[in-house]
Amino acid sequence: MTLHDKRLEFEKNKKIYESKKVTFIGVDGFDVYNCSIPFSWKGENYIYGRVEKHDEWARSWVKLFKKTGEDEYTLVPGSMVYQLEDPYIAKINNILVMGGTHVEKVNGQISTYRGYFYKGDDLEDLYYFTTGPDYMKDIRLVQFPSGKIGVFSRPRSEEILKQYGCESMIGYTEINDLSELTPDLVQNARIIPNIFSEGEWGGCNQAYILDSGKIGIIGHHCYHGENDTQVYMNVAFIFDPAEHKIIENRILATRPCYPEGIAKRPNLVDCAFPAGIVMREDGKADLYSGIGDSEVGRVTIDYPFEGYGKIISK
């Protein structure tokens, strides 16, 4: 069964309990999309968002927003601004790690892009501490109860396409301390086999340690649709680090699961780039996603890692 067929099967049987847009206040004239997951820090609730003019691309900033209502976030005045795309967060050793993609240009043309990483316990004063490899997005971190840190990579290159038939793959390795997070380590993370089929691509967006020892991943799984459309879907991967393999891949949401809206470009009308989930008191999960590279949506779904353990909270 092709990924497109799996998508059609999902659409027939999907269970979406609520579907909303997330509103961002304080950035009039700009889109906010491809956000981090919402997170709590020192008693307040926040989210990092990618802020960009609708008619521009690869000229964005990451800014901090504070929750001020249901599905509503307001820009934190005077907070740090990062010249990054697609922010994400992890809590490592009781500090916040925030990462995103920094795009470099020469004479207006993109020359390379890399993951930049910041850390600290003060949201107003995070420190830049390391960089990922050239031409790699979507590097993600997650910490085990033992203190060991899992690192997911996402190599995407002509070499990957030639070797695997996929436009990108996901790699995984482990470190003992953030000081070990270097470009070489990420670049050489061992590839996880059999995730994507020919012509597909994807990556890890947020990882969660499960009490079974497995890792639950909220990720994106993509393929080329009709009329040059890039189809991005929200998925859950179940990863077994001991066996270094994916044991299940589930579609969680597609672009039509979210409210209607405008896309940055015509080929992104079917794009849903996930941030991750926030568990609810009723046992369901709120799944957050960028939609159309223009907005942020939230859908309520069943627990995406059912059958593989509960999330160990940090």
C-alpha positions in Angstrom: 0.0 0.0 0.0 1.4 3.4 -1.0 1.6 6.3 1.5 -1.1 8.0 -0.5 -3.3 4.9 -0.1 -2.6 4.9 3.6 -3.6 8.5 3.8 -6.9 7.8 2.0 -7.6 5.0 4.4 -6.9 7.2 7.4 -9.2 9.9 6.0 -12.1 7.4 5.9 -11.7 6.4 9.6 -10.1 9.4 11.3 -11.1 10.4 14.8 -10.7 14.2 15.3 -12.5 15.4 18.4 -11.8 19.1 18.1 -10.1 21.3 15.5 -9.1 24.9 16.1 -6.7 27.6 14.9 -4.2 29.1 17.4 -4.2 32.9 17.5 -1.1 35.0 18.0 -1.4 38.6 19.3 1.3 41.3 18.9 2.7 40.5 15.5 0.3 42.2 13.1 1.2 41.8 9.5 3.1 38.6 10.1 2.2 34.9 10.0 3.1 32.6 12.9 3.6 29.0 12.0 5.7 25.8 12.7 5.7 26.5 16.4 7.2 24.6 19.3 4.9 22.6 21.5 3.3 24.7 24.3 5.3 24.4 27.5 5.2 25.4 31.1 8.1 27.3 32.7 8.2 28.7 36.2 4.4 28.7 36.5 3.6 30.3 33.1 2.6 28.7 29.8 4.5 29.6 26.6 5.1 28.7 23.0 7.8 29.7 20.5 6.6 30.6 17.1 8.2 31.1 13.7 7.3 34.7 12.6 7.5 35.7 9.0 5.8 37.9 6.4 3.3 36.0 4.3 4.9 36.9 1.0 8.5 36.1 2.1 10.4 32.9 2.7 13.6 32.0 4.6 13.4 35.4 6.3 11.9 34.5 9.6 12.4 35.0 13.4 11.6 32.9 16.4 9.7 34.8 19.1 8.3 33.9 22.5 4.6 34.0 23.2 2.7 33.7 26.5 -0.7 32.0 26.8 -3.4 34.5 27.4 -6.5 32.6 26.5 -7.8 29.3 25.0 -5.9 28.8 21.8 -4.5 32.3 22.2 -0.9 33.5 22.7 0.5 37.0 23.1 4.0 38.2 22.2 6.2 38.6 25.3 7.4 42.2 25.2 11.2 42.6 25.1 11.9 38.9 24.9 14.8 37.6 22.9 14.4 37.2 19.1 16.2 34.5 17.2 16.9 34.5 13.5 15.7 30.9 13.2 13.0 28.8 11.6 10.8 26.0 13.0 11.6 26.2 16.8 11.4 23.2 19.1 12.1 22.7 22.8 13.3 20.0 25.1 13.9 19.9 28.9 17.3 18.5 29.6 18.7 18.3 33.2 16.1 20.8 34.4 17.1 23.5 31.8 15.3 24.5 28.6 16.9 23.7 25.3 15.5 25.5 22.3 16.6 24.7 18.8 15.8 25.9 15.3 17.1 26.2 11.8 19.4 29.1 10.9 19.6 30.0 7.2 22.7 31.6 5.8 22.8 33.6 2.6 25.4 35.0 0.3 24.3 37.8 -2.0 20.7 37.0 -1.2 21.0 33.3 -2.1 20.8 30.5 0.5 24.3 29.1 0.9 23.6 26.7 3.8 21.4 26.1 6.8 22.1 24.5 10.2 20.5 23.7 13.5 21.3 26.2 16.2 20.9 25.3 19.9 20.3 27.5 22.9 20.0 26.5 26.6 19.3 28.0 30.0 16.8 28.3 32.9 15.8 32.0 32.1 13.7 32.4 29.0 14.9 36.0 28.7 18.6 34.9 28.6 19.1 31.6 26.7 22.7 30.9 25.6 23.7 29.7 22.2 25.9 26.6 22.7 26.2 24.4 19.6 25.5 24.0 15.9 24.3 21.0 13.8 25.7 19.9 10.4 25.3 21.8 7.2 22.1 21.3 5.3 20.3 19.5 8.2 17.0 20.5 9.8 14.9 18.7 12.5 17.6 17.6 14.9 15.7 16.6 18.1 16.7 15.7 21.7 15.0 13.7 24.4 16.3 12.7 27.9 15.9 9.3 29.5 15.3 8.9 33.3 18.9 7.7 33.5 20.2 11.1 32.3 21.3 9.8 28.9 20.2 11.9 26.0 18.7 10.6 22.7 19.6 12.5 19.6 17.6 12.2 16.3 19.1 13.5 13.0 17.5 14.1 9.6 20.0 13.9 6.8 18.6 14.9 3.4 20.9 15.0 0.4 21.6 13.5 -3.0 23.7 10.9 -1.4 20.8 9.8 0.9 18.5 9.8 -2.2 21.0 7.6 -4.1 21.6 5.2 -1.2 18.1 4.8 0.2 15.7 6.1 -2.6 14.2 8.5 0.0 14.7 12.3 0.0 15.6 12.1 3.8 16.1 9.6 6.5 16.2 9.7 10.3 19.3 8.8 12.3 19.6 8.1 16.1 22.5 8.2 18.6 22.9 8.8 22.3 25.1 11.1 24.4 25.7 11.5 28.1 25.9 15.3 28.2 25.0 18.3 26.0 28.7 19.1 25.6 28.9 16.0 23.4 26.4 17.4 20.9 28.6 18.3 17.9 28.0 18.5 14.1 30.1 15.4 13.5 28.2 13.4 16.1 24.8 14.3 14.6 26.0 13.8 11.0 27.2 10.3 11.9 24.1 9.2 13.8 23.2 5.7 12.8 20.4 5.6 10.2 17.1 4.0 11.3 16.1 1.6 8.4 12.8 1.1 6.7 11.0 4.3 7.7 10.4 5.8 4.3 9.7 4.4 0.9 11.0 5.6 -2.5 10.4 9.3 -3.1 9.2 10.0 0.5 10.8 12.0 3.2 10.2 13.1 6.8 11.7 13.6 10.2 11.2 13.7 14.0 9.5 16.8 15.4 9.2 16.0 19.1 10.2 12.9 21.0 8.8 11.4 24.3 10.2 8.7 26.5 7.7 6.0 27.3 7.6 3.9 30.4 8.1 0.8 28.2 11.6 2.0 27.3 10.4 2.8 23.8 10.4 6.4 22.3 7.2 7.9 21.0 7.9 10.3 18.2 5.6 12.9 16.7 7.0 13.5 13.2 6.2 14.4 9.6 5.9 11.9 6.8 5.8 13.4 3.3 5.4 12.6 -0.4 4.8 14.5 -3.7 1.1 14.8 -4.6 -0.6 16.1 -7.7 0.4 19.3 -9.4 3.7 19.5 -7.6 2.0 19.6 -4.2 4.1 18.6 -1.2 2.0 16.5 1.1 3.1 16.8 4.8 1.3 14.6 7.3 1.4 14.4 11.1 2.5 10.9 12.2 3.5 8.9 15.3 6.6 6.7 15.1 7.3 4.1 17.8 11.0 3.7 18.1 12.8 0.9 19.9 16.3 2.2 20.8 17.5 -1.2 22.0 16.8 -2.7 18.6 17.3 0.5 16.7 14.2 0.2 14.6 10.7 1.7 14.1 8.0 -0.8 15.2 5.0 1.2 14.1 4.2 4.3 12.0 0.7 5.8 12.4 -0.9 8.7 10.6 -2.4 11.1 13.2 -3.6 14.1 11.2 -3.6 15.5 7.6 -4.1 19.1 6.5 -7.9 18.6 6.1 -8.1 17.7 9.8 -7.4 21.3 10.7 -9.5 24.4 9.9 -9.4 25.9 6.4 -6.8 28.6 5.8 -4.5 30.1 3.3 -1.1 28.6 2.3 2.1 30.5 1.7 2.5 28.9 -1.7 0.1 26.8 -3.9 2.3 23.7 -3.5 1.8 23.9 0.3 -2.0 23.6 0.5 -1.6 20.1 1.8 1.1 20.8 4.3 0.8 20.0 8.0 4.1 20.2 9.9 3.6 19.1 13.5 5.1 20.5 16.7 4.0 17.7 19.0 1.4 16.8 21.6 0.2 18.0 25.0 -1.6 15.5 27.1 -5.1 16.3 28.4 -6.8 15.4 31.7 -9.3 13.2 29.8 -6.5 11.0 28.4 -6.7 12.4 24.9 -3.9 14.6 23.3 -3.9 18.0 21.8 -1.7 17.8 18.6 -0.2 21.1 17.4 0.9 21.7 13.8 1.9 24.4 11.4 -0.6 24.4 8.5 0.1 25.7 5.0 3.4 27.3 6.2 1.1 30.2 7.3 -0.8 29.3 10.5 -0.9 27.0 13.5 -3.7 24.6 14.2 -4.7 22.3 17.1 -6.6 19.0 16.9 -7.6 16.7 19.7 -6.9 13.1 19.1 -6.6 9.8 20.9 -3.4 9.0 22.7 -1.0 8.4 19.8 1.3 5.9 21.5 -1.4 3.5 22.7 -0.1 0.0 23.3 3.5 1.1 23.8 3.4 2.8 27.3 2.8 6.1 28.9 4.8 9.2 28.5 7.3 9.8 31.3 6.8 13.4 32.2 9.8 15.7 32.7 
